[in-house]
Amino acid sequence: MTSFINIEFSNISKHYRRRSILDRIDFKLHKGQCTMLCGTNGSGKTTLLRIMAGLEKPDSGTINTGLGEIKWRSYRRALQAKIMYLHQHPYMFDASVRQNIAYALPPGYSAAERENYIDEALNWADLKPLADVSATTLSGGESQRVALARALAPKPRLLVMDEPFSNLDVELRKQLQLDVRDILKNAGMSALLVTHDQQEAFTFADNIGLLKDGALQQWANAYDLYHRPADPFVANFIGQGTF
């Protein structure tokens, strides 16, 4: 793993109506790393994901991109365009797969550059045979691939995903997890995925962060979470971990 820090969050806290949602969260994401946030419902996973995507503002804490500490407005301006957010339910426009991917590209590219970006995204997601098919006729797995290609087309610095596999059947879900991980690794992109499924985390992630009541209980790889859990909550959440 490269030591280049893609994004570092320090002491990030968030409150709603005096209720603590996130409490002094610290973690680092490295370039090319696939990371998973796990936790029970209401643990703060989605809020942290939205902060990372620039959609929510933390009440306190600092953000570092490897280029020095930056303020919130600078973060949104500098990185929001380089951070893509993949939602749980992929929305398809009533257009071809190629056109759906094209919608994600910002203005300023020449026609040739746009085609190169689109073709590269189609190749990443293995969608070349479906490029001219209407996206609204695709299966659930194919739609999720189009959503992924659309998110990857602008070559973001970081891809954040909110339970993108939860609506798929078990076998398709497992296969798509592995496919998405391969795509991200081959593209050299970092990713953070939120899930409540520990098996999904073990399949997908290089590192896993486990949240409970807005606090980060442990940030480690799957082996350490299983064999060296930080506390009984982590051991119980993993299911058969050793404590």
Secondary structure by P-SEA (a helix, b strand, c coil): ccccccccccbbbbbcccccccccccccccccbbbbbbbccccaaaaaaaaaaccccccccccccccccccaaaaaacccccbbbbccbbbbccccaaaaaaaaccccccaaaaaaaaaaaaaaaccccccccccccccaaaaaaaaaaaaacccccbbbbccccccccaaaaaaaaaaaaaaaaaacccbbbbbccaaaaaacccbbbbbccccccccccccccccccccaaaaaaaccccc
